[in-house]
């Protein structure tokens, strides 16, 4: 037991450094003055080096080794040791030099990407991205993989995921979703002009804080700030922060940013503080994380029952803009299906084509079959092929997302996986929670949160994603739930047969 | 040269951790949600442990040792090595056990002090303070000293300062300032009701941002936020942040908080980025730091010429409140001299009696000549003797300041030293900068900043405080400059002969 306490305390030390890095990153995105960038990159690199050092401490390795064969541990403790051992083994594969180099390259790439996006000039990003891709390809070799180098990247975010499985899943997307979206495109188009009016910034922000509180987000254990790219970050389950973005001429931007990040944050606030630093106190995978944000964003936040409650409040705040409309106009506007340029603005159906494109590009980029300098042309061609859209500029095309500048390859697929999990979980919640949608219609989101806390949040990483999915829904991840949800909702919205 | 580069890079690593801790502290005071407190304390403790580990690394010690006898280094490099060696030797004097015990006792004392202050009951603080004083006395023995144990404490904040010198300096305060303040007390009292009106918070904040910009504070390398206790914090010379406080019913709080912290921040922004992490890139001493904040707060910020320019702008922002007044009313209100209970609210003359009292108590406490349980009665007697004030309660008396609960003994004197340096520096600036006060009257503060940058800021810790003072003003710190400034200014204000 003494050894296990020693292990816990070492895990907490690792977590302390990790979360300190998160605080430095949060500040960088939200409040940091511009001239601070270079030194901040260095500070983050130094902490990352220390994080690596403490995570790969030889004595910690010996401790894990001893505890791995300690039969006096209970199941949860065994699971923690198993997960920590996996992590330790992965971390010890990297030299401190490699980790520091990666972290520094990522900071520099991020700065280059910002400039490139602002100036709409991919060539300002390309050299740093090239360095980063080279490092990432090296990382795959260090991590090891069975079938495809990209599997190594995928597993950083979605343990157990493979190119093979994703190819299969995205075949479903292509075979079923492409047709359905084509049907919608032929139907009469709805109108979203209700969203595209002037809405004062501070009132928008205040309203989303009401929505977050209604969801059960605890503002005493978090806060919402503004950043150009919304994100959620965790310093402990007692300090989980979201950011959102505001467009005074498009109400939809803040709404689904805040609700989406709120879903992520509820997961993190639902992890148990007593498990701080342990696998049991960490999220399971990005796919499962995304399932929580998508469930709130789409299954709840784009649901008529949610707005049957909240639209009245929104009308009170923006009477001039919204009194001429009713909740159905608002519901139709938020569920407009229309191929578009920007992933984060996409509707919940065509969204998956954006992910599909990135998945196809990333796996070839990591395999070495695509050159960085060809990315804009490849990107633009795929947008034409899948979405029938001409990309007018790189800032609205290949430069739109932050991910690659952060070295995150293999991350995008988790967005689609998350949506598909969300549909499957919500399907189950509807079966298990009495009158769930009546509760939502009354503005009571607590039963849903309680169910998610109980079924998913509190378990942290005690189960694998597949295991958890079976435990919660009785079967593995299956695209049919998303397709069923989509057909049911959008057939009505677009009056299809 | 390679060894010297190795040394520089290790210094930067130490600085990176130190500044990361500062970022965590800044966030804690400014934006952190309340439930985060316990985990944040743990995160800061972990980084502090790593900081100690890296600062006392044996290989770093060996490196310093080699470089100490390297005759190929230039003067600046030699000075850096000398200062770093002093720091290393100080850090390695303490056992890990002692450091942990000190840090634990400080945390407990701080909590006890908070409770005692809130409940207005010194006895709740006394036992912990007693433990802390015992540890601090032990610390003096470990650190070593020549004449007086308190010298060891003073040197933590003001290298080179001694009880002997401070006794001499505070004798001047007693002999000259006490009489002068007594004369003022007999004169007709001015009025500060102009400050005590309603001033809208956001307008106050915007105005102080204008003042900071006018001072030369670079908002691209810093920012101003709100906190309950104003402070300046440095993450690098490219990211120096100030906080201020706002009272909607007393304009003076934000004005001198912002200007004071702005003075601190100009010093830090004026350190050379190329010296990041090195002694040459760090402030010299707390006294010199405070000289910069006091120079802007008092010699500039409470000067009629400064407001001859800025009062018009303030009237534009608050016409209703300020148009009935003229700049002289405002000038008199900001320079009211009146003995008071609370150090942080004191005017720039009686302020030094507050420091004097703390200095007299601290040196005897550390020498073992005062018992902790007698502190309230000693405190109250001194407030009667020096300020002719009856202390109504311990929370407004001996418990008012945070410093002792943090184990900071020897810190208070640097506040007075800073003011005296400020007067001496400003006296010299008036001699050397053509038409300095005309420039200020025209809102041009650049010549002053250029002079301070050139004479003080850029040198970091390349000179000792005494050395620097002689270099800048031709003589050692001398109280007569403060007294001359005070007599000149307040004789006019209070129409004394």
Contacts between the chains, C-beta under 8 A, distances in Angstrom:
chain1	res1	chain2	res2	distance
A	12	B	42	7.1
A	12	B	46	7.9
A	13	B	46	5.4
A	16	B	42	6.1
A	16	B	43	4.4
A	16	B	45	8.0
A	16	B	46	3.7
A	16	B	47	7.1
A	17	B	46	6.6
A	17	B	47	7.3
A	17	B	50	7.5
A	19	B	39	7.7
A	19	B	43	5.9
A	20	B	20	5.9
A	20	B	24	6.2
A	20	B	43	5.5
A	20	B	46	7.8
A	20	B	47	5.9
A	23	B	23	6.3
A	23	B	24	5.8
A	23	B	27	6.0
A	23	B	43	8.0
A	24	B	20	6.3
A	24	B	23	5.8
A	27	B	23	6.0
A	27	B	27	6.9
A	31	B	31	8.0
A	31	B	223	6.4
A	31	B	225	8.0
A	32	B	239	6.7
A	33	B	219	6.6
A	33	B	220	5.4
A	33	B	221	5.6
A	33	B	222	5.6
A	33	B	223	5.6
A	33	B	238	7.7
A	33	B	239	5.9
A	34	B	220	5.3
A	35	B	218	7.3
A	35	B	220	5.0
A	35	B	221	4.2
A	35	B	238	4.2
A	35	B	239	7.0
A	36	B	221	6.8
A	36	B	235	6.4
A	36	B	236	6.6
A	36	B	238	5.1
A	36	B	239	3.4
A	38	B	238	7.3
A	39	B	19	7.8
A	39	B	235	6.9
A	39	B	236	3.7
A	39	B	238	5.7
A	39	B	239	6.7
A	39	B	273	7.6
A	39	B	276	6.6
A	40	B	235	7.2
A	40	B	236	7.8
A	40	B	239	7.1
A	42	B	12	7.1
A	42	B	16	6.2
A	43	B	16	4.4
A	43	B	19	5.9
A	43	B	20	5.6
A	43	B	23	7.9
A	43	B	235	7.3
A	43	B	236	7.9
A	45	B	16	7.9
A	46	B	12	7.8
A	46	B	13	5.4
A	46	B	16	3.7
A	46	B	17	6.6
A	46	B	20	7.7
A	47	B	16	7.1
A	47	B	17	7.4
A	47	B	20	5.8
A	50	B	17	7.4
A	50	B	50	5.8
A	218	B	35	7.4
A	219	B	33	6.7
A	220	B	33	5.5
A	220	B	34	5.3
A	220	B	35	5.0
A	221	B	33	5.6
A	221	B	35	4.2
A	221	B	36	6.9
A	222	B	33	5.6
A	223	B	31	6.5
A	223	B	33	5.6
A	235	B	36	6.4
A	235	B	39	6.9
A	235	B	40	7.3
A	235	B	43	7.4
A	236	B	36	6.6
A	236	B	39	3.8
A	236	B	40	7.9
A	238	B	33	7.7
A	238	B	35	4.2
A	238	B	36	5.1
A	238	B	38	7.4
A	238	B	39	5.7
A	239	B	32	6.7
A	239	B	33	5.9
A	239	B	35	7.0
A	239	B	36	3.5
A	239	B	39	6.8
A	239	B	40	7.2
A	273	B	39	7.7
A	276	B	39	6.6
